[in-house]
Amino acid sequence: MSGGIDIRAEGRAGRITLNRPEVLNALTHDMVKAMTRALARWAGDAAVELAVVDAIGGRAFCAGGDIQKLYHEGRGHPERGRAFWRDEYRLNALIHHYPKPYVALMDGIVMGGGVGISAHGSHRIVTERSTVTMPEASIGFMPDVGGTRLLADAPGQTGFYLGLTATRMAPGDAIHAGLRIRMCRRRNCAVSRRH
């Protein structure tokens, strides 16, 4: 493990564990690149049948990109910010088109880039502690990391509302929004259906 992320194989699963609980597992550029390399490697590895992404700490799955770090690095080197966003969006596209099951355990806070590395996967699981949101909308930005694509599939005007207000979704709200999420409490899971 290094750089706030633990990547390993356990049995038939490729495992990615975010490990920066002091900053709510916020993503750095190195973490994005490490995830991309691992997923690309596992896609062609017959010994790995699925990818599982989770996080350490209990408060957050992932609070998005490490904006504070990007701000400080970007002041002197703006190309670093551009490289981060480029590589993060490519990672989200890789997850969306991943050829094997991609399971995201979205326990706790899931914001911005955390939505990107979870909601584009084939299997997303929330717990009673999950909170899902695209906070950039609260300051007038369009939901990024493919958020508009996800919100476009929400029933009725739900996606429009969430995209304009950045309302935080509780687990049931995320399921209602049609994000193909499962709700797990202890050993019981209820499956949502995509609208």
Secondary structure as the mmCIF struct_conf table of DSSP 4:
data_model
#
loop_
_struct_conf.conf_type_id
_struct_conf.id
_struct_conf.beg_label_comp_id
_struct_conf.beg_label_asym_id
_struct_conf.beg_label_seq_id
_struct_conf.end_label_comp_id
_struct_conf.end_label_asym_id
_struct_conf.end_label_seq_id
STRN STRN1 SER A 2 SER A 2
TURN_TY1_P TURN_TY1_P1 GLY A 3 GLY A 4
STRN STRN2 ILE A 5 GLU A 10
TURN_TY1_P TURN_TY1_P2 GLY A 11 ARG A 12
STRN STRN3 ALA A 13 LEU A 18
HELX_RH_3T_P HELX_RH_3T_P1 PRO A 21 VAL A 23
TURN_TY1_P TURN_TY1_P3 LEU A 24 ASN A 25
STRN STRN4 LEU A 27 LEU A 27
HELX_RH_AL_P HELX_RH_AL_P1 HIS A 29 ALA A 43
TURN_TY1_P TURN_TY1_P4 GLY A 44 GLY A 44
TURN_TY1_P TURN_TY1_P5 ALA A 46 ALA A 47
STRN STRN5 LEU A 50 ALA A 55
BEND BEND1 ILE A 56 ARG A 59
STRN STRN6 ALA A 60 CYS A 62
BEND BEND2 GLY A 64 GLY A 64
STRN STRN7 GLY A 65 GLY A 65
HELX_RH_AL_P HELX_RH_AL_P2 ILE A 67 GLY A 76
HELX_RH_AL_P HELX_RH_AL_P3 PRO A 78 HIS A 96
TURN_TY1_P TURN_TY1_P6 HIS A 97 HIS A 97
BEND BEND3 PRO A 99 LYS A 100
STRN STRN8 TYR A 102 MET A 106
BEND BEND4 GLY A 108 GLY A 108
STRN STRN9 ILE A 109 MET A 111
TURN_TY1_P TURN_TY1_P7 GLY A 112 GLY A 112
HELX_RH_AL_P HELX_RH_AL_P4 GLY A 113 GLY A 116
TURN_TY1_P TURN_TY1_P8 ILE A 117 HIS A 120
BEND BEND5 GLY A 121 SER A 122
STRN STRN10 HIS A 123 VAL A 126
TURN_TY1_P TURN_TY1_P9 GLU A 128 ARG A 129
STRN STRN11 THR A 131 THR A 133
HELX_RH_3T_P HELX_RH_3T_P2 PRO A 135 ILE A 139
TURN_TY1_P TURN_TY1_P10 GLY A 140 GLY A 140
HELX_LH_PP_P HELX_LH_PP_P1 PHE A 141 PRO A 143
TURN_TY1_P TURN_TY1_P11 ASP A 144 GLY A 146
HELX_RH_AL_P HELX_RH_AL_P5 GLY A 147 ALA A 152
TURN_TY1_P TURN_TY1_P12 ASP A 153 ASP A 153
BEND BEND6 ALA A 154 PRO A 155
TURN_TY1_P TURN_TY1_P13 GLY A 156 GLN A 157
HELX_RH_AL_P HELX_RH_AL_P6 THR A 158 THR A 165
HELX_LH_PP_P HELX_LH_PP_P2 THR A 167 ARG A 168
STRN STRN12 MET A 169 MET A 169
HELX_LH_PP_P HELX_LH_PP_P3 ALA A 170 ALA A 170
HELX_RH_AL_P HELX_RH_AL_P7 PRO A 171 HIS A 176
TURN_TY1_P TURN_TY1_P14 ALA A 177 GLY A 178
STRN STRN13 ILE A 181 ARG A 185
TURN_TY1_P TURN_TY1_P15 ARG A 186 ARG A 187
STRN STRN14 ASN A 188 VAL A 191
#
